[in-house]
Amino acid sequence: MIPVRQLSGVSVSPPRRLSGVVPVTVNHGVQIDGSRFWVIHRRRRYGPFDYEWSSDFRGVELLYDGKKFGEYCSADELFADLKPFGLPMSVVSVTSIVMGCVLFGIFRGLREPERRELVELCLHEHGFDRFSLS
């Protein structure tokens, strides 16, 4: 239940915040910090998105705000579902592109500057230029 405050006889509920959502000053973007990244959409920051090797090191678990949302098992097996988090479709699309680039870069041994370049190229190719890297 959201607490309600009384202001001059008017009930006002504070705005609801989704888990992992933080208001920012930039309209759109992607912030990358090592393996973690955040997607900024309409001045809200969603994340962190991250990955974690499975206990047997044969797969990679995909995480949103510390909660598993998918798993990469092999080039033929990738499962992901962000629907339970109620994220905007643009955030889901950008997350898919960035996470794909991060995993591709890790498995190909790309250095961080090369992974960042790959992310920028893929975002451009898919029409998400407004989500620039910061």
C-alpha positions as CSV (number, residue, x, y, z in Angstrom):
1,M,0.0,0.0,0.0
2,I,1.3,3.4,-0.9
3,P,1.3,5.9,1.9
4,V,-0.9,9.0,1.5
5,R,-0.1,12.4,2.9
6,Q,-2.5,15.2,3.7
7,L,-1.7,18.6,2.1
8,S,-4.2,21.4,2.8
9,G,-7.0,18.9,3.0
10,V,-6.1,17.2,-0.3
11,S,-4.9,13.6,-0.3
12,V,-1.8,13.2,-2.5
13,S,-0.1,9.8,-3.1
14,P,3.6,10.0,-4.0
15,P,4.5,8.7,-7.5
16,R,4.9,4.9,-7.7
17,R,8.4,3.7,-8.5
18,L,9.1,0.4,-10.3
19,S,11.9,-1.6,-8.8
20,G,15.2,-0.6,-10.4
21,V,13.7,2.6,-11.9
22,V,15.5,5.9,-11.2
23,P,14.6,9.4,-12.6
24,V,17.4,11.0,-14.6
25,T,17.9,14.2,-16.6
26,V,18.7,12.6,-20.0
27,N,15.7,11.6,-22.2
28,H,17.2,8.4,-23.7
29,G,20.5,6.5,-23.4
30,V,22.5,3.5,-22.2
31,Q,24.9,3.6,-19.3
32,I,27.5,0.8,-19.2
33,D,29.6,0.0,-16.2
34,G,31.6,-3.1,-16.8
35,S,29.2,-6.0,-17.3
36,R,26.2,-4.0,-15.9
37,F,24.1,-1.5,-17.9
38,W,21.1,0.7,-17.5
39,V,18.6,1.8,-20.2
40,I,17.3,5.3,-19.9
41,H,13.9,5.9,-21.4
42,R,11.8,9.0,-21.0
43,R,14.1,10.2,-18.2
44,R,13.8,7.0,-16.2
45,R,16.7,4.6,-15.7
46,Y,15.9,0.9,-15.8
47,G,18.3,-1.6,-14.5
48,P,20.8,-2.7,-13.7
49,F,20.9,-5.4,-16.4
50,D,23.7,-7.9,-15.9
51,Y,24.7,-11.5,-16.4
52,E,26.2,-14.2,-14.2
53,W,27.8,-17.4,-15.2
54,S,25.8,-20.5,-14.2
55,S,27.3,-22.7,-11.5
56,D,28.6,-25.2,-14.0
57,F,30.0,-22.4,-16.3
58,R,28.1,-23.9,-19.3
59,G,25.6,-21.1,-19.5
60,V,24.9,-17.5,-18.6
61,E,22.0,-16.2,-16.5
62,L,20.5,-12.9,-17.5
63,L,19.6,-10.5,-14.7
64,Y,17.4,-7.5,-14.2
65,D,17.8,-5.7,-10.9
66,G,19.4,-8.9,-9.5
67,K,16.5,-11.1,-10.6
68,K,16.9,-13.8,-13.3
69,F,14.9,-13.1,-16.5
70,G,16.6,-15.4,-18.9
71,E,19.4,-17.8,-19.7
72,Y,21.9,-18.3,-22.5
73,C,22.7,-22.0,-22.9
74,S,24.2,-22.1,-26.4
75,A,24.0,-20.4,-29.7
76,D,20.8,-22.5,-30.3
77,E,19.3,-22.0,-26.8
78,L,18.5,-18.6,-25.4
79,F,15.5,-18.0,-23.1
80,A,14.5,-14.5,-21.9
81,D,11.2,-13.0,-20.6
82,L,11.0,-9.4,-19.3
83,K,7.2,-9.3,-19.3
84,P,6.8,-9.9,-15.5
85,F,8.7,-6.6,-14.9
86,G,6.3,-4.5,-16.9
87,L,9.0,-2.6,-18.8
88,P,8.3,-0.3,-21.8
89,M,8.7,-2.1,-25.1
90,S,11.6,0.3,-26.1
91,V,13.5,-0.7,-23.0
92,V,13.0,-4.4,-23.7
93,S,14.2,-3.9,-27.3
94,V,17.2,-1.9,-26.3
95,T,18.0,-4.4,-23.6
96,S,17.9,-7.3,-26.0
97,I,20.3,-5.5,-28.4
98,V,22.7,-4.4,-25.7
99,M,22.7,-7.8,-23.9
100,G,23.2,-9.6,-27.2
101,C,26.2,-7.4,-27.9
102,V,27.6,-7.9,-24.4
103,L,27.3,-11.7,-24.7
104,F,28.7,-11.8,-28.2
105,G,31.6,-9.6,-27.2
106,I,32.4,-11.8,-24.2
107,F,32.3,-15.0,-26.1
108,R,34.4,-13.5,-28.9
109,G,37.0,-12.0,-26.5
110,L,36.3,-8.4,-27.5
111,R,37.7,-5.7,-25.3
112,E,35.3,-3.2,-23.6
113,P,35.9,-0.4,-26.2
114,E,35.1,-2.9,-29.0
115,R,32.0,-4.1,-27.2
116,R,30.8,-0.4,-26.8
117,E,31.4,0.2,-30.5
118,L,29.4,-2.9,-31.3
119,V,26.5,-1.7,-29.1
120,E,26.5,1.7,-30.8
121,L,26.5,0.0,-34.3
122,C,23.7,-2.4,-33.5
123,L,21.5,0.3,-31.8
124,H,22.0,2.4,-35.0
125,E,21.2,-0.6,-37.3
126,H,18.0,-1.2,-35.4
127,G,16.8,2.4,-35.3
128,F,17.6,3.2,-31.7
129,D,20.1,6.0,-32.3
130,R,18.5,8.1,-29.6
131,F,19.8,5.6,-27.0
132,S,23.4,6.9,-27.1
133,L,26.0,5.5,-24.8
134,S,27.2,7.5,-21.8
